[in-house]
């Protein structure tokens, strides 16, 4: 059973930073993409950032461009999200997602990020 375990969420004030981490365990799979999504109360889950494992290409939601940075460690099967200049509207549950090379999708349990004004 593949497990994705997120860490690093918490409560911060506007303008501060957080770094989220996600580790894949119990898996022989290789992954093609790794990403972060978020879901705020009453809203649909949305893509925050995604990174291609092979070439490192990234894509970000417009709302986080210039503030958030996604990175990865292929050997450790980990993905990170550095979040700077946080805003109250960034408050959400953040989910890690990894898609294997055979197109299986895995999700973490989510980590809460709360940004106070």
N, C-alpha and C positions, 0 to 999 in steps of 0.2 A: 504494500500500500504506500503510494507516494505521499509524502507529507511536505508541505511548504509551511515554514514557520517564520512569521514576521516578528520583528521587534523594533523598538525605537520610538513608538508613539508616545504622546503625552500632552500635557497642558503647557502652553507657552503664551507669551504676550505677542501682540502684533509687532512685526519687525524682527523677531527672533528667528532662530534656525532649529531644525531637527534633521536627523538622519535616520531613515528607515532602512532596515536590513531584512532580507528574506533568504532563507537557506532551504534548499531541497535535500531531503534525506530519504533513505530507503529506496533509492531508485537507481537502476542501471541506465536509465534513459539519457540520451543526449537531447539537449534542447535547441530549438531553432530561434525562438524569441523569448524574451523575458520582459515583463512590464508591470506597471502599477496602475491601478484603477482606484476610484474613490466613489463613495456614495454618501451624500448628505441626506439628512432627514427629509422625507417627502420627495426626494428626487431620484432619478434613475442613476444607476452606476455609469460612470463615465471614464474614458481613458485619460490618464494623466501623462504617462510617458511609456515608451516602448523602445527596446534596443534589440538589434539583430545580433545573435551570438557570433556568427562567422565574421562579419565585417565591422561590427560596432556601430552601424548606422542607427541613428536615433530619430524619434519623432515625439513631439510634445503637443499637448493641448495649448491653444493660444493663451489661455488664462495663466499658464505657468511658465511660458517661455521667458528666458532670462533670469528666472528665479530658482527653478528646480533643475537638477542635473541627475540623470540616470547613469549608472555605471554597473559593471559586472565583474565577476571573477569566475571564469569558465572552469578552472580546475576545482574550485570549491562549490560550483553550482550555486552561486549566490548572486543576488542583484540588490543594488542599493538605490536609494533616492535621497539625495541631498536637497533639502528644502530651505531656502533662504528667504528673507524678507516676507515672512509668512503674514497672511492677512486673515481676518475673521472669516472671509468667504472660503478659505481653504479648510475650514472645519468639516470633517467627514471621517468615515471609517475608510481606511486605505487597505486595499487588497493587492496582494502579489499574485501574478499570473505567469505561468510558464507553459509554453507549448512545445511538445517534443517533436523530434524530426519525423515521427510517424503520425503527427497531427493530433495527439492527445493533449487536452488542455487540463491544467491543474490550477487550483486556487488555494490560497492561504485562508486562514480563519478571520483575518482582518485585524487591524490595529487602529485604535481611536487616536485621532489628532484633533485637538481643540485649541483654537487660537482666540484669545480674548482681546478685546479692543482697549 
